[in-house]
Amino acid sequence: MSLEPSDPRSDRERYAAQLGISQAALDLYLASEVIDLHIDSFIWHRVFGYDLTRKHGRGLLGGLCYSQADIPRVLKAGITGATWVITTNPTRDARGREEVFYENLHELVSILESVEQVQICKNAEDYRQARRAGKHAAYIGVQGGNALDRSTTSLNGLASGLVLRITLVHLLTSSLGGTSSPGRFWGNPGLTSRGKQFVEQLDSLDIFVDLAHIDERGFWDAVSVHDKSKPLLVSHTGVSGVHQHWRNLDDRQLQAIANSGGVIGIMYHSKFLGDPLFSGSAESIVRHMEHVVARVGPDHVALGSDWDGAICTPKDMRTCSELPVLVDIMLRRGWPPDHIQKALGLNFLRMLEQLRG
């Protein structure tokens, strides 16, 4: 299908006025590669039949928790690339998780391939091809490695490179290791022997090892067994240097990701950013990004929204449609334009090229 074309460049003055941002901010945004590391909208398709190919409003909750992104709004917002995520249901047994994962992978691919303005990508060269064709570059990620923890051969079906990255754990401790969330129930178990083997398998397949959600001990276990020639990734997180929270990374962890050549995607959930749950500010996202830049430099920060991941986004940036607001805030806080463009997408592309070309 071909979605109704909608080009934010056609009336920039009106678009900037609608968003309440400067023309300079919008122009810089539209001249940039804009890549999000974590969009979780597919989970609502699975649970409620949320149509990713239809333009939605803000839903029953006004953009809180869900209805924050869909393909038409992503296209209209000028988001040039994103990782669309399959989140694991931990309540199934190992065989069921694996079977359902591959069913979901097939379904997500089918949805993305059904839209003419979208191209599924595996590497940086694919991204460049998609951009030349005027298409959105769609990558596929997995949240919860226990989707594929049944045996050492469970990952064999991903040898084609279709899946770009896998978050080792999610909100519950699994056979691979411990989560950072209260769902771990006890201690910091770190990575199990199976979890360490899983990291080595991901490295061998050039699949990014994503250390979002993992407990501190597991984080360092993964760093220790990870192939040092490959970059590590944290797709969506906050930072403890701005707000102490079980979901956020400390400065030593930021440095470890940077030392690998990897990037840290900053997420948009107000509570993790340190704001009131229902009235956060997009400026807090920028403050977390600034902390990453201050500690490890401008080459290791990225966008990691977690749109539709049951999050409460800032009141001035409820959905993907308002994303240019971030650039306006960055400019007002004195960010150099080249640093802004790195954070919007160039850092991710550099890391991706390092791993896959």
KOLFIVEX-214959 format. One line per field, with one value per residue (C-alpha): x, y, z. Coordinates in nm, 4 decimals, m for minus. Layout:
! residues N
xx [X,...] $
yy [Y,...] $
zz [Z,...] $
***
This chain:
! residues 357
xx [0.0000,0.1037,0.0135,m0.1098,0.2027,0.2663,0.5791,0.6579,0.8864,0.5944,0.4917,0.7717,0.6514,0.3119,0.4642,0.7031,0.4170,0.2024,0.4841,0.5711,0.9355,1.1761,1.2119,1.5854,1.5082,1.2701,1.5100,1.7927,1.5656,1.4474,1.8068,1.9119,1.9097,1.6507,1.6654,1.4865,1.6369,1.3193,0.9556,0.7292,0.4028,0.3880,0.2953,m0.0382,m0.0983,m0.0533,m0.2716,m0.5472,m0.5046,m0.3617,m0.3134,0.0420,m0.0423,m0.3238,m0.2785,m0.4122,m0.4910,m0.3722,m0.6090,m0.8300,m0.5515,m0.4393,m0.1095,m0.0196,0.0959,m0.0045,m0.1063,0.2195,0.3439,0.2326,0.3839,0.1903,0.2821,0.6437,0.6597,0.4931,0.7287,1.0307,1.1703,1.4054,1.4738,1.3720,1.4014,1.0551,1.0514,0.9049,0.8606,0.8684,0.5780,0.7530,0.4441,0.4784,0.7120,1.0408,0.9058,0.5990,0.8082,1.0261,0.7359,0.5409,0.8503,0.9034,0.5309,0.5548,0.8698,0.6923,0.3915,0.5949,0.7952,0.4702,0.3309,0.6448,0.6767,0.3140,0.3922,0.5633,0.7296,0.9055,1.2150,1.3354,1.7075,1.9909,2.2914,2.4050,2.4224,2.0587,1.9763,2.1456,1.9550,1.6259,1.7031,1.7882,1.4514,1.2736,1.1746,1.1716,1.4435,1.2917,1.5122,1.3822,1.4730,1.3798,1.3091,1.3699,1.6285,1.4250,1.2228,1.5097,1.6549,1.5154,1.8391,2.1731,2.0236,1.7323,1.9231,2.0062,1.6975,1.8444,2.1584,2.0202,2.0729,1.7047,1.7123,1.9450,1.9613,1.8324,1.7780,1.9135,1.6458,1.3305,1.1217,1.1608,1.4681,1.4986,1.7206,1.9677,2.0104,1.8766,1.6638,1.7264,1.3562,1.1812,1.0609,1.3910,1.2547,1.6002,1.9514,2.1512,2.2027,2.3893,2.4172,2.3814,2.6174,2.3486,2.3296,2.7028,2.6851,2.3921,2.6077,2.8789,2.6223,2.4882,2.8428,2.9045,2.5895,2.6687,2.3513,2.3828,2.3940,2.1460,2.2039,1.8849,1.6937,1.9757,2.0878,2.4245,2.6065,2.4654,2.5752,2.9366,2.9141,2.8062,3.0844,3.3406,3.2397,3.1463,3.3683,3.5745,3.5918,3.2171,3.0110,2.7644,2.4245,2.1774,1.8678,1.6491,1.7461,1.7891,2.1050,2.1578,2.3767,2.0561,1.8062,1.8766,1.6474,1.6707,1.6110,1.9011,2.2741,2.5566,2.8627,3.0839,2.8290,2.8102,3.1874,3.1868,2.9408,3.1423,3.4677,3.3144,3.2199,2.8524,2.5670,2.3158,1.9584,1.7714,1.4085,1.1072,0.9316,0.8839,0.9259,1.2648,1.3697,1.2900,0.9694,0.6112,0.4524,0.1863,0.3485,0.7065,0.9025,1.0938,1.3701,1.4399,1.5188,1.7764,1.9253,1.9835,2.1393,2.3615,2.4874,2.5945,2.7737,2.9427,3.0688,3.1629,3.1415,2.8955,2.9549,2.7657,2.4145,2.1033,1.7231,1.5642,1.2040,1.0234,0.7114,0.4109,0.6055,0.3372,0.5276,0.4114,0.5795,0.6460,0.3394,0.5027,0.6035,0.3336,0.3792,0.6256,0.4572,0.6174,0.9743,1.1191,1.0546,1.3732,1.5859,1.4360,1.5284,1.8800,1.9402,1.8085,2.0422,2.3413,2.4002,2.6159,2.4236,2.6730,2.6242,2.2477,2.2755,2.4966,2.2386,1.9491,2.0980,2.4599,2.5950,2.3705,2.4747,2.8430,2.7982,2.5904,2.8524,3.1158,2.9234,2.7635,2.8834] $
yy [0.0000,0.3577,0.5872,0.9362,1.1464,1.4093,1.6206,1.8433,2.0436,2.1707,2.4439,2.4837,2.8113,2.6660,2.3447,2.5371,2.7559,2.4509,2.3049,2.6373,2.6137,2.8311,2.8071,2.7424,2.4403,2.2931,2.3540,2.1789,1.8895,1.8394,1.8517,1.5736,1.1972,1.1273,0.7722,0.6303,0.3247,0.1861,0.2060,m0.0425,0.0142,m0.3436,m0.4659,m0.2811,m0.4406,m0.7816,m0.7086,m0.4887,m0.4999,m0.1450,m0.0784,0.0449,0.1526,0.3901,0.7405,0.7510,1.0308,1.0342,0.7599,0.7399,0.8567,1.1604,1.0096,0.8501,0.4860,0.4170,0.5750,0.7694,0.6392,0.4700,0.4548,0.7511,0.9809,0.8634,0.9480,1.2857,1.3703,1.3163,1.0287,0.8789,0.5521,0.3535,0.0168,m0.1412,m0.3808,m0.7222,m0.7493,m1.0951,m1.2297,m1.4059,m1.5998,m1.8620,m2.1580,m2.1554,m2.3412,m2.1183,m1.8020,m1.9111,m2.0170,m1.6990,m1.4856,m1.6169,m1.5721,m1.2118,m1.1531,m1.2680,m1.0482,m0.7353,m0.7827,m0.8203,m0.4978,m0.2992,m0.4429,m0.3562,0.0187,0.1515,0.4346,0.1912,m0.0210,m0.2908,m0.2445,m0.4494,m0.2163,0.1393,0.0912,m0.0213,0.2986,0.5100,0.3285,0.3865,0.7556,0.7932,0.6373,0.8731,0.5899,0.5332,0.2844,0.0228,m0.1970,m0.4800,m0.5321,m0.7766,m0.6838,m0.9843,m1.2367,m1.5090,m1.5167,m1.7307,m1.8995,m2.2506,m2.3943,m2.2930,m2.3267,m2.0878,m1.7948,m1.9804,m1.8391,m1.4876,m1.5557,m1.3475,m1.0273,m0.9340,m0.8646,m0.5775,m0.6020,m0.7965,m0.6633,m0.9427,m0.9104,m0.7094,m0.6515,m0.9988,m1.2045,m1.4906,m1.7874,m1.5413,m1.3106,m1.0473,m0.7429,m0.4046,m0.3701,m0.4644,m0.7690,m0.9411,m1.0229,m1.0933,m0.9484,m0.8819,m1.2254,m1.0994,m1.3120,m1.6868,m1.9162,m1.9396,m1.5603,m1.5286,m1.7830,m1.5865,m1.2704,m1.4614,m1.5929,m1.2426,m1.1219,m1.4037,m1.3041,m0.9296,m0.8631,m0.5736,m0.6719,m0.4288,m0.3654,m0.1757,m0.3219,m0.5455,m0.5403,m0.3866,m0.7161,m0.8508,m0.5343,m0.5900,m0.9637,m0.8803,m0.6263,m0.8830,m1.1574,m0.9298,m0.9184,m0.6035,m0.5270,m0.4675,m0.1777,m0.2268,m0.0610,0.0676,0.1388,0.3244,0.4442,0.7401,0.8332,0.8288,1.1388,1.3369,1.1188,0.8164,0.5314,0.1526,0.1983,0.4384,0.3961,0.5368,0.7134,0.4028,0.2221,0.5149,0.5035,0.1298,0.1750,0.4654,0.2683,0.0010,0.2587,0.2216,0.4620,0.5314,0.6058,0.8330,0.7360,0.9611,0.8172,1.1101,0.9098,0.7734,1.1250,1.2544,1.4411,1.4051,1.1099,1.3011,1.6415,1.5912,1.8209,1.7407,1.9560,1.6706,1.4417,1.6950,1.7205,1.3435,1.3663,1.6505,1.4381,1.1675,1.4277,1.5777,1.2404,1.0559,1.3099,1.3941,1.0723,0.8344,0.9699,0.8917,0.8933,0.5963,0.7060,0.3835,0.5256,0.3065,0.1154,0.2004,0.5177,0.8622,1.1045,1.4751,1.6969,1.9066,1.6018,1.3388,1.1674,1.1274,1.4176,1.6670,1.5334,1.8541,2.0176,1.8447,2.0293,2.3639,2.2897,2.1813,2.5019,2.7168,2.5363,2.6071,2.2769,2.3117,2.1996,1.9203,1.7759,1.7856,1.5956,1.3360,1.2774,1.2660,0.9891,1.0150,0.8457,0.5456,0.5236,0.5370,0.2551,0.0526,0.0873,m0.0276,m0.3502,m0.4295,m0.1895] $
zz [0.0000,m0.0528,0.2349,0.1630,0.1088,0.3736,0.3554,0.6549,0.4251,0.2182,0.4646,0.7144,0.8581,0.9428,1.0814,1.3088,1.4316,1.5090,1.7194,1.8824,1.7774,1.5813,1.2054,1.2587,1.4774,1.2234,0.9342,1.1204,1.2126,0.8544,0.7280,0.9661,0.9796,1.2498,1.3830,1.6847,1.8553,2.0145,1.9006,2.0783,1.8861,1.7562,2.1049,2.0803,1.7427,1.9026,2.2053,2.0614,1.6840,1.6714,1.2997,1.2440,0.8895,0.9943,1.1293,1.4853,1.7247,2.0833,2.1925,2.4989,2.7324,2.5345,2.4231,2.7553,2.7472,2.3860,2.0525,2.0441,1.7090,1.3892,1.0417,0.8927,1.1834,1.1777,0.8072,0.8529,1.1390,0.9145,1.1207,0.8655,1.0469,1.3531,1.5221,1.5462,1.8394,1.9164,2.2939,2.4525,2.6548,2.9481,3.0597,2.7837,2.8156,2.6233,2.3217,2.3064,2.3296,2.0406,1.8191,1.8846,1.8323,1.4805,1.4092,1.5293,1.3282,1.0127,1.0931,1.1664,0.8464,0.6529,0.7978,0.7233,0.3732,0.2984,0.3023,m0.0084,0.1841,0.4206,0.3526,0.5917,0.6501,0.7949,0.7820,0.7106,0.3340,0.3357,0.5221,0.2583,m0.0146,0.1665,0.2055,m0.1626,m0.2428,m0.0029,0.2303,0.6053,0.7068,0.9358,1.1533,1.3707,1.7348,2.0090,2.3703,2.5927,2.4819,2.6514,2.3291,2.2031,2.5103,2.4536,2.3134,2.1690,1.8202,1.8802,1.7297,1.4081,1.2387,1.2697,1.0678,0.7793,0.9768,0.9750,1.3506,1.4358,1.8139,2.1128,2.4642,2.6835,2.9526,3.0055,3.3201,3.4698,3.5490,3.2995,3.2209,3.0673,3.3640,3.5982,3.5248,3.6835,3.7638,4.0880,3.8912,3.9702,4.3212,4.4618,4.4483,4.1343,3.9834,3.6777,3.3645,3.3880,3.1988,2.9304,2.9236,2.8673,2.5872,2.4421,2.4273,2.2438,1.9945,1.9292,1.8667,1.6204,1.4275,1.4337,1.6315,1.8726,2.2402,2.3967,2.7675,2.8437,3.1401,3.2702,3.6342,3.7200,3.7709,3.4445,3.2665,3.3691,3.2990,2.9430,2.9026,3.0152,2.7684,2.4785,2.1698,2.2311,1.8581,1.8411,1.9806,2.2650,2.2706,2.5265,2.3212,2.5724,2.9183,3.1493,3.3378,3.7132,3.6965,3.6377,3.8245,4.0423,3.9387,3.8982,3.5252,3.4669,3.3975,3.6087,3.4705,3.4738,3.2610,3.0181,2.9854,2.9163,2.6291,2.4908,2.5173,2.2941,2.0317,2.1157,2.1857,2.4607,2.3549,2.5946,2.6539,2.7116,3.0180,3.2563,3.5770,3.4697,3.3686,3.7178,3.6338,3.7618,3.5868,3.3918,3.3500,3.2449,3.0151,2.6969,2.8419,3.0845,2.7894,2.6745,3.0235,3.0260,2.6801,2.7985,3.0861,2.8412,2.6301,2.9357,3.0572,2.7364,2.4546,2.1756,1.9774,2.2062,2.2602,2.0576,2.0534,2.2320,2.2785,2.3817,2.2166,2.2902,2.5534,2.8125,2.8982,3.0056,2.7693,2.8420,2.8192,2.5458,2.3403,2.3880,2.0497,1.7676,1.5856,1.8259,1.8011,1.6447,1.9831,2.1052,1.8508,1.9530,2.3148,2.2174,2.0228,2.3068,2.5478,2.3248,2.1469,1.8340,1.5227,1.4485,1.7985,1.7497,1.4225,1.5857,1.8578,1.6123,1.4004,1.2928,1.6052,1.5447,1.1793,1.2715,1.5227,1.2771,1.0066,1.2540,1.3180,0.9831,0.7164] $
***
